[in-house]
Amino acid sequence: METLEMRLEKIEKNFQKQSNLLFQERKNVYIVNAGNMNHGKSSMFNSLLDKEVFKAADIRTTVACNEAVYKKNIIFVDTPGIGANAGDDKTALQAYKKADLILFVHNPSVGELHELEIRQLEQLIKLFPDSKFFWKRFCLVMTYKETDKDMSHEIIKNDIKTRLKEQFQAPDFPIFQISNTRYQKGKRENKQTMVARSGILELRSYIDQRIEDLQKDNVLLRQKRLEKLKTQNYDMVIQLKNEVERQKRQKEGQAKEESQNVLSNIIRYEQQYQNYCKQQTANILKRDELKKKRDELQEKWERERY
Protein backbone atom coordinates (compact mmCIF):
# COMPACT_ATOMS: atom_id res chain seq x y z
CA MET A 1 0.00 0.00 0.00
CA GLU A 2 1.33 3.41 -0.95
CA THR A 3 2.16 5.77 1.87
CA LEU A 4 1.45 9.49 1.64
CA GLU A 5 5.18 10.09 1.23
CA MET A 6 5.29 7.68 -1.72
CA ARG A 7 2.32 9.37 -3.38
CA LEU A 8 3.91 12.78 -2.97
CA GLU A 9 7.17 11.52 -4.45
CA LYS A 10 5.28 10.05 -7.42
CA ILE A 11 3.59 13.40 -8.09
CA GLU A 12 6.93 15.20 -7.98
CA LYS A 13 8.68 12.71 -10.28
CA ASN A 14 5.82 12.76 -12.79
CA PHE A 15 5.90 16.55 -12.95
CA GLN A 16 9.64 16.62 -13.50
CA LYS A 17 9.41 13.93 -16.19
CA GLN A 18 6.58 15.62 -18.10
CA SER A 19 8.07 19.11 -17.89
CA ASN A 20 11.48 17.85 -19.04
CA LEU A 21 9.86 16.16 -22.03
CA LEU A 22 8.10 19.39 -22.96
CA PHE A 23 11.40 21.23 -22.86
CA GLN A 24 13.37 18.57 -24.75
CA GLU A 25 10.77 18.17 -27.52
CA ARG A 26 10.16 21.85 -28.16
CA LYS A 27 12.42 21.95 -31.24
CA ASN A 28 10.19 19.46 -33.08
CA VAL A 29 6.68 19.64 -34.47
CA TYR A 30 4.78 16.40 -33.94
CA ILE A 31 2.01 15.42 -36.34
CA VAL A 32 0.15 12.56 -34.67
CA ASN A 33 -2.55 10.29 -36.03
CA ALA A 34 -5.49 9.09 -33.94
CA GLY A 35 -8.59 6.99 -34.38
CA ASN A 36 -9.75 3.38 -34.39
CA MET A 37 -7.47 0.49 -35.29
CA ASN A 38 -7.41 -0.56 -38.94
CA HIS A 39 -8.94 2.67 -40.24
CA GLY A 40 -5.89 3.42 -42.38
CA LYS A 41 -3.73 5.55 -40.07
CA SER A 42 -0.41 3.88 -40.87
CA SER A 43 -1.18 3.67 -44.59
CA MET A 44 -1.96 7.39 -44.62
CA PHE A 45 1.48 8.25 -43.26
CA ASN A 46 3.13 5.83 -45.72
CA SER A 47 1.33 7.60 -48.57
CA LEU A 48 2.36 11.04 -47.32
CA LEU A 49 5.97 9.87 -46.98
CA ASP A 50 5.95 8.05 -50.33
CA LYS A 51 7.58 5.01 -48.73
CA GLU A 52 6.67 2.04 -46.55
CA VAL A 53 7.77 3.20 -43.12
CA PHE A 54 4.92 2.07 -40.88
CA LYS A 55 3.41 -1.42 -40.79
CA ALA A 56 -0.04 -1.52 -42.32
CA ALA A 57 -2.35 -4.56 -42.48
CA ASP A 58 -5.90 -5.71 -41.78
CA ILE A 59 -4.79 -6.95 -38.38
CA ARG A 60 -3.54 -5.11 -35.30
CA THR A 61 0.06 -4.30 -36.21
CA THR A 62 0.80 -0.95 -34.55
CA VAL A 63 1.33 -1.61 -30.84
CA ALA A 64 3.81 1.20 -30.12
CA CYS A 65 4.17 4.85 -31.05
CA ASN A 66 6.52 4.86 -34.02
CA GLU A 67 8.08 8.01 -35.44
CA ALA A 68 9.38 9.03 -38.86
CA VAL A 69 10.88 12.29 -40.07
CA TYR A 70 8.68 14.04 -42.63
CA LYS A 71 10.86 17.13 -42.97
CA LYS A 72 13.50 18.71 -40.77
CA ASN A 73 12.12 18.85 -37.21
CA ILE A 74 8.70 17.70 -38.49
CA ILE A 75 7.86 14.26 -37.10
CA PHE A 76 5.03 11.89 -38.01
CA VAL A 77 3.92 9.78 -35.04
CA ASP A 78 1.97 6.59 -35.78
CA THR A 79 -0.10 5.45 -32.81
CA PRO A 80 -1.93 2.23 -31.91
CA GLY A 81 -5.63 2.32 -32.70
CA ILE A 82 -8.09 2.76 -29.89
CA GLY A 83 -10.35 -0.10 -28.98
CA ALA A 84 -7.82 -2.94 -29.08
CA ASN A 85 -6.76 -2.97 -25.42
CA ALA A 86 -6.00 -0.65 -22.53
CA GLY A 87 -2.26 -0.98 -23.10
CA ASP A 88 -2.53 0.41 -26.62
CA ASP A 89 -4.64 3.33 -25.38
CA LYS A 90 -2.05 4.14 -22.71
CA THR A 91 0.77 3.98 -25.28
CA ALA A 92 -1.07 6.30 -27.66
CA LEU A 93 -1.72 8.75 -24.83
CA GLN A 94 1.99 9.53 -24.53
CA ALA A 95 2.08 10.62 -28.17
CA TYR A 96 -1.09 12.69 -27.89
CA LYS A 97 0.46 14.69 -25.05
CA LYS A 98 3.10 16.15 -27.36
CA ALA A 99 0.98 16.52 -30.52
CA ASP A 100 1.12 19.81 -32.42
CA LEU A 101 -1.35 18.61 -35.07
CA ILE A 102 -3.87 15.77 -34.76
CA LEU A 103 -4.91 13.88 -37.89
CA PHE A 104 -8.02 12.03 -36.73
CA VAL A 105 -8.58 9.13 -39.12
CA HIS A 106 -12.03 7.63 -39.68
CA ASN A 107 -13.26 4.98 -42.08
CA PRO A 108 -16.70 6.17 -43.28
CA SER A 109 -17.48 2.65 -44.53
CA VAL A 110 -18.45 1.84 -40.92
CA GLY A 111 -20.74 4.88 -40.72
CA GLU A 112 -20.49 7.92 -38.46
CA LEU A 113 -18.15 8.32 -35.53
CA HIS A 114 -18.60 5.59 -32.93
CA GLU A 115 -18.90 6.33 -29.21
CA LEU A 116 -15.34 5.07 -28.67
CA GLU A 117 -14.09 7.71 -31.10
CA ILE A 118 -16.15 10.41 -29.38
CA ARG A 119 -14.62 9.45 -26.03
CA GLN A 120 -11.16 9.64 -27.55
CA LEU A 121 -11.91 13.13 -28.85
CA GLU A 122 -12.97 14.14 -25.33
CA GLN A 123 -9.65 12.84 -24.03
CA LEU A 124 -7.64 14.57 -26.76
CA ILE A 125 -9.25 17.94 -26.06
CA LYS A 126 -8.25 17.68 -22.39
CA LEU A 127 -4.60 17.22 -23.36
CA PHE A 128 -4.45 20.69 -24.90
CA PRO A 129 -4.37 23.95 -22.89
CA ASP A 130 -8.00 24.57 -23.92
CA SER A 131 -10.48 23.60 -26.64
CA LYS A 132 -9.46 26.52 -28.88
CA PHE A 133 -5.90 25.21 -29.01
CA PHE A 134 -7.22 21.77 -29.89
CA TRP A 135 -9.57 22.72 -32.72
CA LYS A 136 -6.88 24.88 -34.34
CA ARG A 137 -4.75 21.73 -34.49
CA PHE A 138 -7.40 19.18 -35.47
CA CYS A 139 -7.96 17.69 -38.91
CA LEU A 140 -10.41 14.92 -39.85
CA VAL A 141 -9.22 12.46 -42.49
CA MET A 142 -11.79 10.10 -44.01
CA THR A 143 -10.12 7.08 -45.58
CA TYR A 144 -11.23 4.44 -48.12
CA LYS A 145 -12.45 7.04 -50.58
CA GLU A 146 -12.41 4.35 -53.28
CA THR A 147 -15.36 2.57 -51.61
CA ASP A 148 -17.67 5.57 -51.97
CA LYS A 149 -19.77 4.16 -54.81
CA ASP A 150 -23.07 5.77 -53.82
CA MET A 151 -21.72 9.17 -52.60
CA SER A 152 -22.69 8.30 -49.03
CA HIS A 153 -19.38 9.55 -47.65
CA GLU A 154 -20.46 13.15 -48.19
CA ILE A 155 -23.55 12.58 -46.04
CA ILE A 156 -21.43 10.97 -43.33
CA LYS A 157 -18.96 13.86 -43.46
CA ASN A 158 -21.73 16.42 -42.93
CA ASP A 159 -23.26 14.35 -40.12
CA ILE A 160 -19.88 14.21 -38.36
CA LYS A 161 -19.43 17.98 -38.66
CA THR A 162 -22.90 18.55 -37.24
CA ARG A 163 -22.36 16.19 -34.31
CA LEU A 164 -19.00 17.67 -33.35
CA LYS A 165 -20.42 21.18 -33.49
CA GLU A 166 -23.36 20.20 -31.30
CA GLN A 167 -21.38 18.12 -28.80
CA PHE A 168 -18.13 20.07 -28.60
CA GLN A 169 -19.06 23.47 -30.07
CA ALA A 170 -16.38 22.72 -32.66
CA PRO A 171 -15.61 25.54 -35.11
CA ASP A 172 -15.03 24.74 -38.77
CA PHE A 173 -12.15 22.32 -39.20
CA PRO A 174 -10.51 20.83 -42.32
CA ILE A 175 -11.79 17.50 -43.61
CA PHE A 176 -10.02 15.40 -46.24
CA GLN A 177 -11.25 12.33 -48.08
CA ILE A 178 -8.41 10.09 -49.20
CA SER A 179 -7.69 6.72 -50.75
CA ASN A 180 -4.36 5.19 -49.77
CA THR A 181 -5.00 2.25 -52.09
CA ARG A 182 -5.65 4.50 -55.07
CA TYR A 183 -2.62 6.69 -54.34
CA GLN A 184 -0.15 3.86 -53.83
CA LYS A 185 -1.37 1.97 -56.91
CA GLY A 186 -1.17 5.15 -58.97
CA LYS A 187 2.43 5.73 -57.84
CA ARG A 188 3.44 2.13 -58.60
CA GLU A 189 1.86 2.17 -62.05
CA ASN A 190 2.75 5.82 -62.78
CA LYS A 191 -0.91 6.77 -63.24
CA GLN A 192 -1.07 10.45 -62.34
CA THR A 193 -4.85 10.64 -62.69
CA MET A 194 -5.26 7.96 -60.04
CA VAL A 195 -2.78 9.77 -57.79
CA ALA A 196 -4.67 13.06 -58.24
CA ARG A 197 -8.00 11.40 -57.39
CA SER A 198 -6.61 9.88 -54.18
CA GLY A 199 -6.84 13.09 -52.12
CA ILE A 200 -3.33 12.53 -50.72
CA LEU A 201 -1.85 15.49 -52.59
CA GLU A 202 -4.41 17.86 -51.03
CA LEU A 203 -3.72 16.49 -47.55
CA ARG A 204 0.04 16.79 -48.02
CA SER A 205 -0.35 20.37 -49.30
CA TYR A 206 -2.43 21.27 -46.22
CA ILE A 207 0.23 19.86 -43.88
CA ASP A 208 3.00 21.74 -45.70
CA GLN A 209 1.04 24.99 -45.45
CA ARG A 210 0.49 24.50 -41.71
CA ILE A 211 4.10 23.73 -40.83
CA GLU A 212 5.30 27.34 -40.57
CA ASP A 213 2.43 28.33 -38.26
CA LEU A 214 2.91 25.22 -36.14
CA GLN A 215 6.61 26.01 -35.75
CA LYS A 216 5.85 29.59 -34.72
CA ASP A 217 3.31 28.42 -32.13
CA ASN A 218 5.51 25.58 -30.89
CA VAL A 219 7.00 27.45 -27.91
CA LEU A 220 3.67 29.01 -26.93
CA LEU A 221 1.87 25.65 -27.00
CA ARG A 222 4.48 24.03 -24.80
CA GLN A 223 4.49 26.95 -22.37
CA LYS A 224 0.70 26.65 -22.08
CA ARG A 225 1.02 22.91 -21.58
CA LEU A 226 3.61 23.49 -18.87
CA GLU A 227 1.29 25.94 -17.12
CA LYS A 228 -1.53 23.39 -17.27
CA LEU A 229 0.81 20.70 -15.96
CA LYS A 230 1.81 22.96 -13.07
CA THR A 231 -1.82 23.54 -12.16
CA GLN A 232 -2.73 19.86 -12.36
CA ASN A 233 0.19 18.77 -10.19
CA TYR A 234 -0.33 21.57 -7.72
CA ASP A 235 -3.98 20.55 -7.38
CA MET A 236 -2.89 16.97 -6.66
CA VAL A 237 -0.52 18.20 -3.96
CA ILE A 238 -3.28 20.29 -2.39
CA GLN A 239 -5.63 17.28 -2.49
CA LEU A 240 -2.99 15.22 -0.74
CA LYS A 241 -2.47 17.98 1.78
CA ASN A 242 -6.21 18.11 2.50
CA GLU A 243 -6.28 14.35 2.88
CA VAL A 244 -3.45 14.52 5.39
CA GLU A 245 -5.25 17.23 7.34
CA ARG A 246 -8.45 15.14 7.41
CA GLN A 247 -6.49 12.15 8.69
CA LYS A 248 -4.84 14.37 11.24
CA ARG A 249 -8.17 15.54 12.57
CA GLN A 250 -9.56 11.97 12.65
CA LYS A 251 -6.54 10.47 14.35
CA GLU A 252 -5.06 13.40 16.16
CA GLY A 253 -3.00 11.41 18.58
CA GLN A 254 -2.01 8.34 16.59
CA ALA A 255 -1.15 10.05 13.33
CA LYS A 256 0.15 13.36 14.70
CA GLU A 257 3.85 12.73 14.18
CA GLU A 258 3.47 11.20 10.69
CA SER A 259 1.08 13.95 9.59
CA GLN A 260 3.42 16.70 10.69
CA ASN A 261 6.29 15.12 8.77
CA VAL A 262 4.22 14.81 5.59
CA LEU A 263 2.93 18.36 5.89
CA SER A 264 6.47 19.65 6.34
CA ASN A 265 7.55 17.81 3.21
CA ILE A 266 4.58 19.15 1.28
CA ILE A 267 5.49 22.70 2.25
CA ARG A 268 9.05 21.99 1.16
CA TYR A 269 7.80 20.53 -2.12
CA GLU A 270 5.54 23.53 -2.75
CA GLN A 271 8.57 25.82 -2.49
CA GLN A 272 10.69 23.55 -4.70
CA TYR A 273 7.83 23.34 -7.15
CA GLN A 274 7.58 27.12 -7.48
CA ASN A 275 11.37 27.47 -7.84
CA TYR A 276 11.49 24.71 -10.44
CA CYS A 277 8.72 26.33 -12.49
CA LYS A 278 10.48 29.69 -12.44
CA GLN A 279 13.76 28.10 -13.50
CA GLN A 280 12.10 26.13 -16.29
CA THR A 281 10.47 29.26 -17.72
CA ALA A 282 13.76 31.17 -17.42
CA ASN A 283 15.58 28.39 -19.30
CA ILE A 284 13.09 28.57 -22.16
CA LEU A 285 13.37 32.33 -22.45
CA LYS A 286 17.17 32.25 -22.20
CA ARG A 287 17.47 29.61 -24.92
CA ASP A 288 15.19 31.60 -27.23
CA GLU A 289 17.24 34.76 -26.59
CA LEU A 290 20.53 32.96 -27.32
CA LYS A 291 19.07 31.46 -30.50
CA LYS A 292 17.97 34.91 -31.64
CA LYS A 293 21.42 36.38 -30.98
CA ARG A 294 23.04 33.46 -32.79
CA ASP A 295 20.82 34.03 -35.82
CA GLU A 296 21.62 37.76 -35.80
CA LEU A 297 25.36 37.08 -35.64
CA GLN A 298 25.03 34.53 -38.43
CA GLU A 299 23.21 37.04 -40.61
CA LYS A 300 25.82 39.71 -39.82
CA TRP A 301 28.65 37.32 -40.69
CA GLU A 302 26.96 36.38 -43.96
CA ARG A 303 26.64 40.08 -44.90
CA GLU A 304 30.19 41.00 -43.98
CA ARG A 305 31.95 38.04 -45.56
CA TYR A 306 31.37 39.47 -49.07
N, C-alpha and C positions, 0 to 999 in steps of 0.2 A: 504494500500500500504506500502510495506517495505521501511523503510528509509535506508540510507547508513550505519548508525550506527547499525541497526538491522541486516543487511546483514553481516557486519563485525563480529558481535557477533555470528552469526550462523556459520560462517567459523571457528571461534575460538573454539566454543563448539564441533563442529563436529570433529575437529582435536584432541581435548583432549579425546573425547569419543573413536575414532578409535584407537588412540595410546595406551590408557589404556587397551582396549580389546586385542591388540596385546601383551601387557606385561602380562596380566592376563592369557591368553590362551597358553602361550609359553611352559608350562609343558606338554601339550597334543598334540597328533598327530591326526588330523581330516581327516578321510577318507569319502569323500562326494560323493554322487551319483548325476548325472545330466542326462538330457534328457527329451524327451516328456512324457506326462502323459500316464499312462497305458501301458508302455513298459516293466514293470517288475522290476522297481527299488526297491520297497519295498520288493517284494518277494525274490529278490536276497540277500538282507541283512538278511532276515529271514532264508534263506538257509544257509548262511555263519555262522549265529549265532546258527543254529540248534534249533531255537525256534521262536514262533510267537510273535514278538515284535512290528513290524510295521503293520499297517492296509494295506491289499492288496485286491483289488477287481477290477471288470471291470468298475467301476465308479470312479469318482474323489473323493478319500478318503483322500489323503495327502494334507492338506491345511496349514500346519505349518512345520517348520524344527524340526524334532524329533531326539533325540540322544539316543544311546545305547552304553554301554561299550562292546567293543570286547575283549580287554585285558587291563591290567593296563596302564592307560594313552593313550590308543588307542580307539578313539571314532568313531563310525559309525554315519553319519548324513544323515538322509532321508529327501529329499527335495520335494516340490511340483513340478509336471511336468510343463514344459513350454507349453504355448499355451492355457491354460485354461482361465486365466485372468491376468490383469496387477498386481493385488495384490499378486498372487502366485509368479509371476516373481520377484517382489520386495522382498518377503519373502525369496525366494531361494538365492537371491543375497547376503544376509547377511551371509549365510553359505559358499557360494563360496569364500568370502573374507578371510576366515580363513582356507581354504582347504590346506592340505599337499599332498593329493593324490585325483585325480578326477577319479571316475569310470563312464565313459560316457556310458549310457545304450541305446541300439538301438534294435528295433524289426525288423529284416530283412524281416519279412513277408510283411511289407509295402514297401519294396524296399530299395533304397539307402537313404542316409541322405537327409532330406527335408531342404528347405531353412531356416525354423525356427531353425533347429538344427545347421545349419552353422552359423547363426547369434548368437546363444548362444555360440558357440565355440569362435567366435570373441570377445564376451564379456568376456568369461572366461580367454582368453589369456591376456587381458588388466588388469586383476586383479592380475596377477603375476608380479614380478619385470621386467621380460622380457620373450620372447617366449622360450628361452632355459630352464628357470626354469619351464615353463608350461609343455613342452613336456617331461621333465624328470619325471613329476608327473601326466602323462595322461595315461589312460588305457581304451581301447574300449571293452565293453562287449556286445556281441550279444546274445539276449535272444531267447526263443522259439525254441531251437535247435530241439525239437521233431517234429516240423512241416516241417523240411527240408527233404521232401520225394524225391525231384528230384535233390538234391545237388546244388541247386541254391544259397544257403547261401555263399558258397565259392566264387562264382562269385561276389556277392554283397560285400563281405569282401574285395576282391582285388580292386573292383571299388572304395570303400571308401578310401582305402589306397592311391590309385592313386590320387583321388580328393584332399585329405588333403595335399599330397605332392605338388601338383601343386598350390593349393590355399594358403597354409600357409607355404610352404617349410618345412613341418613336417618331422623330421627324423623318423627312424623306431620306432614304439611303440608297446607294447604288445596288442594282441587281443585275447579275449577268447569267445568261443561259449558255452553257457550254457543252461540247461533246468531245471528251478525251479520245474516244474511239475514232471519231471522224478526223480529228486533228492528227493523231499519230499515224493513221493509215494514209492520210494525205501527204504527210512528210515522207513516209517510207516510199510511196509510189510517185512522189513529186507531182501531186495533183493540187495545184494552188487553189482551185475553186473549192475543193473539199476543206482545205486548211482555212480558207476565208469564212466558210460557213460553220466552222466549229465554235466560233465565239472566243477562242483562246487569244487571238490577237487583240481583241477589244479589252479583255481582262488584263493582259500583259501591259497594254498601253495605259490603262487606268493605274496600275501599280507604279509604273514608271513616272507618271505624272504626280503621284502622291509622295514619292520618295523625298523630294526636297522639303516639302512641308513637314513630313514626319521627322526628318533630321533636325529641322529647326525647333520642333516642339519636343524633341527627345529629352532635353534637360528639364524642361518645365514639367513634363509628364512624370519623370522620376522624382522630382522634388515633391510634387503633389502626392505621389505614392508613398514617399518617405513620411510626409506629414500625416497621411492616413494611417500608416504603420505605427507611428509614434502614438497617435490617439488610441488606436486599438490596443496596443500593449500597455499604455498607461491605464486604460480602463480595466484591463485584466489585473493589473497591480492593485488598483483601488478596490476591485471586487475581492481580491485576496485579503487586502487589508481589512475590509468590512467583515469578511468571514472570520478573520482572526479576532476582531473586536467582539463579534457575537459569541465566539467560543470563550473569549475571556470573561464576558459577562455571565455566561452559563456555568462556567467552571472557574470561578474566580480564584479559588485557592489552589486547586489541582494544576491548572494550566497557567498559572500566573507567570512563572519563570520562563516557560517555553514561549508564551505569547509575547512577553517583553523582548525576548531575543529576536523573534521574527519581526516584530514591529520595528526594532532598531535597524535590522537589516533592510527592511522595506524603505525606511527613511534614507538609509545609505544608498540604496539602489535608485530611489527617486532622484537624488542629487547626481549620481553617476549618469543616470539616464539623461538628465537635462544637459550635463556637460558633454556627453557623447553626441547628442543631437546638435549642439552648437558647433562642435568640432567637425562633425560630418558636413554640415552646411558650409562651414568655412573652407573645408577641403575642396568642395565642389566649386565654390566661387574662386578660390585661389588657382585651381587648375584651369578654369575657363580664362582667367586673367592672363596666366602664363601662356596659354595657347594663343590668345589674341596678340600678345607681345611678340611671340615667336613668328606668327604670320606677318606682322608688320615689319619685323626685321628681315624676314625672307623677301617680302616685296621690295624693301629698300635695297637689299643686296642685289636683287634681280635688276632693279633700275640702274644702280650705280656700276654694275659690272660691264656695261656697254658704253 
